[in-house]
Structures are given as structure tokens and as C-alpha cells.
Amino acid sequence: TSSHTRVGILNNPSSNIKEDNTAIARAILAAFLTQNNSNLKSFLSKLSKEETVKSLAAGTKITKFLIPGMDNDTFEKKYNTLGLDVIKTHQMFCQEVLKLLPGQMAVVSNGR
């Protein structure tokens, strides 16, 4: 509700990290790195729908879910070159520093 709010995402997967089970996590990270706030919000809303998740699990390419106004080329380049190491780093931070169990969710807040 505020333009002064910042949101970040840390991935804490419960299973082994592989290309085929990280499509949404990589898409979220690529969008955060390449899109403006308006397009990011719309794209994340689309990614969070159950039918999108099922479609991606069935093999649909992430590019089918891009929204009008997104910088498609920049997104695709980042998505295709984003390695799994960043997700593994997120996982390690969640489990080693935040003391979360694999797959456990949390909200971390640092505000005034």
C-alpha cells in the first residue's frame, strides 16, 4: 500500500535444486533484476496463479507468461543465463543464517 515499501525474495527450496524444478524461482529473480515495478507486480501476480504453476510443470515455456510492457529480451537473457548457484546461495542463507528448515517459509522485516 506504500510506494516506500521494498520487497525481496529468498528461495528456500525443500528439494534438490535442478533446472526443471526452478522455473518459477528463476523467473522471479530474473524479473526482479530486469523489470520496472509495475511490470514486476503484474508478472509476479501471474506467476503465483495455480494454473500457471501447473502449466510450467507440464513443460510450458516461461515466455508464454510474459506480460505486455515487459522488456522481454532482457528478461529472457537473464532468465536463460541465471545459474542455479544463486538459488543455492539463497537456500544456504535461509538455513544457515535464518535457521529455517528446507522449504520453510518466513517473513523477514526490517523497518522503522
C-alpha positions as CSV (number, residue, x, y, z in Angstrom):
1,T,0.0,0.0,0.0
2,S,3.0,2.3,0.1
3,S,5.4,3.4,-2.6
4,H,8.1,3.3,0.1
5,T,7.9,-0.4,0.7
6,R,10.6,-2.7,-0.6
7,V,10.1,-6.4,-1.3
8,G,12.7,-9.1,-1.7
9,I,12.5,-12.8,-2.3
10,L,14.7,-15.5,-0.9
11,N,14.3,-19.1,-2.1
12,N,14.4,-21.9,0.4
13,P,13.5,-25.0,-1.6
14,S,12.7,-28.3,0.0
15,S,14.0,-30.5,-2.8
16,N,17.2,-30.7,-4.8
17,I,17.8,-27.7,-7.0
18,K,17.7,-28.5,-10.7
19,E,16.8,-26.6,-13.9
20,D,13.5,-28.3,-14.3
21,N,12.2,-27.5,-10.8
22,T,13.4,-23.9,-10.5
23,A,11.5,-22.3,-13.4
24,I,9.4,-20.0,-11.2
25,A,12.2,-19.1,-8.8
26,R,14.4,-18.2,-11.8
27,A,11.6,-16.2,-13.4
28,I,11.0,-14.3,-10.2
29,L,14.7,-13.5,-9.8
30,A,15.1,-12.5,-13.5
31,A,12.0,-10.2,-13.3
32,F,13.3,-8.5,-10.1
33,L,16.6,-7.8,-11.9
34,T,15.2,-6.7,-15.2
35,Q,11.7,-5.1,-14.9
36,N,10.2,-1.9,-13.6
37,N,7.9,-2.1,-10.5
38,S,4.6,-2.0,-12.4
39,N,5.5,-4.9,-14.7
40,L,7.1,-6.8,-11.9
41,K,4.0,-6.7,-9.8
42,S,1.8,-7.8,-12.7
43,F,4.2,-10.6,-13.7
44,L,4.5,-11.9,-10.1
45,S,0.7,-12.0,-9.8
46,K,0.5,-14.0,-13.0
47,L,3.2,-16.4,-11.8
48,S,1.5,-17.0,-8.5
49,K,-1.6,-18.5,-10.1
50,E,-2.1,-22.2,-9.7
51,E,-2.8,-22.7,-13.4
52,T,0.5,-21.0,-14.2
53,V,2.4,-23.3,-11.9
54,K,0.7,-26.4,-13.3
55,S,1.3,-25.3,-16.9
56,L,5.0,-24.7,-16.2
57,A,5.3,-28.1,-14.5
58,A,3.8,-29.6,-17.6
59,G,6.5,-28.1,-19.8
60,T,5.1,-24.8,-21.0
61,K,7.9,-22.2,-21.6
62,I,8.1,-19.2,-19.3
63,T,7.9,-16.9,-22.2
64,K,4.2,-17.7,-22.6
65,F,3.5,-15.9,-19.4
66,L,5.3,-12.6,-20.1
67,I,3.0,-9.6,-19.9
68,P,2.7,-6.6,-22.3
69,G,5.1,-3.9,-21.4
70,M,7.9,-6.2,-20.1
71,D,11.3,-5.9,-21.5
72,N,11.1,-9.4,-23.0
73,D,14.6,-9.6,-24.5
74,T,16.3,-8.5,-21.3
75,F,14.2,-10.8,-19.2
76,E,14.8,-13.8,-21.4
77,K,18.5,-13.2,-21.5
78,K,18.7,-13.0,-17.7
79,Y,16.4,-16.0,-17.2
80,N,18.4,-18.2,-19.6
81,T,21.8,-17.2,-18.0
82,L,20.7,-17.2,-14.4
83,G,22.6,-20.1,-12.8
84,L,21.4,-22.3,-10.0
85,D,24.2,-21.1,-7.7
86,V,22.1,-18.0,-6.7
87,I,19.2,-20.2,-5.6
88,K,21.7,-22.5,-3.7
89,T,23.1,-19.4,-2.0
90,H,19.6,-18.3,-1.0
91,Q,18.9,-21.8,0.3
92,M,22.1,-21.7,2.3
93,F,21.4,-18.3,3.8
94,C,17.9,-19.4,4.8
95,Q,19.1,-22.5,6.5
96,E,22.4,-21.4,8.0
97,V,21.6,-17.8,9.0
98,L,17.8,-17.7,9.4
99,K,17.7,-21.2,10.8
100,L,14.8,-22.3,8.6
101,L,14.1,-25.9,7.7
102,P,14.2,-26.8,4.0
103,G,11.0,-25.4,2.4
104,Q,10.0,-23.5,5.5
105,M,8.6,-20.0,4.8
106,A,9.1,-16.8,6.8
107,V,8.7,-13.1,6.6
108,V,11.7,-11.0,7.5
109,S,11.0,-7.4,8.2
110,N,13.4,-4.5,8.8
111,G,11.5,-1.3,9.1
112,R,11.2,1.8,11.2
